Amino acid sequence: MVKTPSWPVDLLRALLDRILDETGMSQSQLAALVPMDQSQLSRWKSGGSRPRFESLVALGEALREKHSHLNIGPDEFVIAGGYKTDRDQNPEKLETENVSSPQSMIETALNEQLEARLTAMQSRQDELLHEIRKLSRQIDDLQQRHEQGRSESDNRESA
């Protein structure tokens, strides 16, 4: 029988994947922010172990300090770890003001990933169109040269 985690492991996994994707860090580099062992971070992502409240707060604070542009801090980690929170980091009290719901966080992370991929695809499409136009001009040039060579050959034969 497969043991199902009693906490939202998918939410934490999505948050960690988003962070790794947007920062370009490895799991080891992310774990080193706290510091903690990379294998512990792997166990969190797989659902093998549930992170302690304090560990999530520490990771959120370190990430907010080093990568503030992500707008991810302790609250996001605490919620992704399945804990209730408020601004005082009290794990027993839930305050919804200014805290995204788990579903909202997942949707935001997925939307951001989709937007990044779409932008990359559009950029690649523009590059390919430019390359096609360039090749088309080269083909036209070669056809024109071929026609000129044929015309010169015909002129020599008739002379």
C-alpha positions as CSV (number, residue, x, y, z in Angstrom):
1,M,0.0,0.0,0.0
2,V,1.3,3.4,-1.0
3,K,1.5,6.0,1.8
4,T,-0.1,9.3,0.9
5,P,1.4,12.3,2.6
6,S,-0.9,14.2,4.9
7,W,0.4,17.5,3.7
8,P,0.2,19.2,0.3
9,V,3.5,17.8,-1.1
10,D,2.5,18.9,-4.7
11,L,2.2,22.5,-3.6
12,L,5.7,22.4,-2.0
13,R,7.1,20.6,-5.0
14,A,5.6,23.2,-7.4
15,L,7.0,26.1,-5.2
16,L,10.5,24.5,-5.1
17,D,10.4,23.8,-8.8
18,R,9.4,27.4,-9.6
19,I,12.3,28.7,-7.4
20,L,14.8,26.4,-9.0
21,D,13.6,27.3,-12.5
22,E,13.5,31.1,-12.0
23,T,16.8,31.3,-10.1
24,G,18.7,28.7,-12.1
25,M,19.9,27.2,-8.8
26,S,20.4,23.5,-8.1
27,Q,18.7,21.8,-5.2
28,S,22.1,21.8,-3.5
29,Q,22.5,25.5,-3.9
30,L,19.0,26.1,-2.6
31,A,19.6,23.9,0.4
32,A,22.8,25.7,1.1
33,L,20.9,28.9,1.7
34,V,19.6,27.6,5.1
35,P,22.0,25.6,5.3
36,M,20.6,22.1,5.1
37,D,21.5,18.9,3.3
38,Q,20.3,18.6,-0.3
39,S,18.9,15.1,0.5
40,Q,16.5,16.6,3.0
41,L,15.2,18.9,0.3
42,S,14.8,15.9,-2.0
43,R,12.8,14.1,0.6
44,W,10.5,17.1,1.0
45,K,9.9,17.2,-2.8
46,S,9.2,13.5,-3.0
47,G,6.9,13.6,0.0
48,G,9.2,11.3,1.9
49,S,9.3,13.6,4.9
50,R,7.3,16.7,5.9
51,P,9.4,19.8,6.6
52,R,9.4,21.2,10.0
53,F,7.7,24.6,10.4
54,E,10.9,26.2,11.5
55,S,12.8,24.8,8.5
56,L,10.3,26.3,6.1
57,V,10.5,29.7,7.8
58,A,14.3,29.6,7.7
59,L,14.3,28.7,4.0
60,G,11.7,31.4,3.2
61,E,13.7,34.0,5.0
62,A,16.9,33.0,3.3
63,L,15.2,33.0,-0.1
64,R,13.6,36.4,0.5
65,E,17.0,37.8,1.5
66,K,18.9,36.4,-1.5
67,H,16.2,36.4,-4.2
68,S,13.7,39.1,-3.2
69,H,12.6,39.5,-6.8
70,L,10.7,36.2,-6.5
71,N,8.4,37.7,-3.8
72,I,8.6,34.4,-2.0
73,G,9.1,34.3,1.8
74,P,8.3,32.4,4.9
75,D,4.5,32.6,4.5
76,E,4.6,30.9,1.1
77,F,6.8,28.1,2.3
78,V,4.8,27.6,5.5
79,I,1.6,27.3,3.5
80,A,3.2,25.0,0.9
81,G,4.3,22.8,3.8
82,G,0.7,22.5,5.0
83,Y,0.9,24.7,8.1
84,K,-1.4,27.5,9.1
85,T,0.3,30.8,9.6
86,D,0.0,34.4,10.4
87,R,2.4,37.3,10.3
88,D,3.9,36.2,13.7
89,Q,4.7,32.8,12.3
90,N,2.3,31.1,14.8
91,P,1.7,27.7,13.3
92,E,-1.7,27.3,15.1
93,K,-3.4,30.4,13.8
94,L,-4.6,30.9,10.2
95,E,-4.8,34.4,8.8
96,T,-5.8,34.7,5.2
97,E,-5.0,38.4,4.7
98,N,-2.2,38.8,2.2
99,V,-1.6,35.0,2.1
100,S,-2.2,33.2,-1.2
101,S,-4.3,30.0,-1.1
102,P,-2.4,26.8,-2.0
103,Q,-4.4,26.4,-5.2
104,S,-3.7,30.1,-6.1
105,M,0.0,29.6,-5.6
106,I,0.0,26.5,-7.8
107,E,-1.9,28.3,-10.5
108,T,0.4,31.3,-10.3
109,A,3.5,29.1,-10.5
110,L,2.1,27.2,-13.5
111,N,1.0,30.4,-15.2
112,E,4.4,31.9,-14.8
113,Q,6.1,28.8,-16.1
114,L,3.7,28.7,-19.1
115,E,4.3,32.4,-19.8
116,A,8.1,31.9,-19.7
117,R,7.9,29.0,-22.1
118,L,5.5,30.8,-24.4
119,T,7.9,33.8,-24.5
120,A,10.8,31.5,-25.2
121,M,8.8,29.8,-28.0
122,Q,7.8,33.1,-29.5
123,S,11.4,34.2,-29.5
124,R,12.5,31.0,-31.1
125,Q,9.7,31.4,-33.7
126,D,11.0,34.9,-34.5
127,E,14.5,33.5,-34.9
128,L,13.3,30.7,-37.2
129,L,11.2,33.2,-39.4
130,H,14.3,35.4,-39.7
131,E,16.4,32.3,-40.7
132,I,13.7,31.3,-43.3
133,R,13.6,34.8,-44.8
134,K,17.4,34.7,-45.0
135,L,17.4,31.3,-46.7
136,S,14.6,32.4,-49.1
137,R,16.7,35.4,-50.2
138,Q,19.7,33.1,-50.7
139,I,17.6,30.7,-52.8
140,D,16.3,33.7,-54.9
141,D,19.9,34.8,-55.4
142,L,21.0,31.4,-56.5
143,Q,18.1,31.1,-58.9
144,Q,18.9,34.4,-60.4
145,R,22.5,33.4,-60.8
146,H,21.5,30.2,-62.4
147,E,19.2,32.0,-64.8
148,Q,22.0,34.4,-65.7
149,G,24.4,31.6,-66.3
150,R,21.9,29.8,-68.5
151,S,21.3,33.0,-70.4
152,E,25.0,33.6,-71.0
153,S,25.4,29.9,-72.1
154,D,22.6,30.3,-74.6
155,N,24.1,33.5,-75.9
156,R,27.5,31.8,-76.5
157,E,25.9,28.8,-78.2
158,S,24.0,31.1,-80.6
159,A,27.1,33.1,-81.5
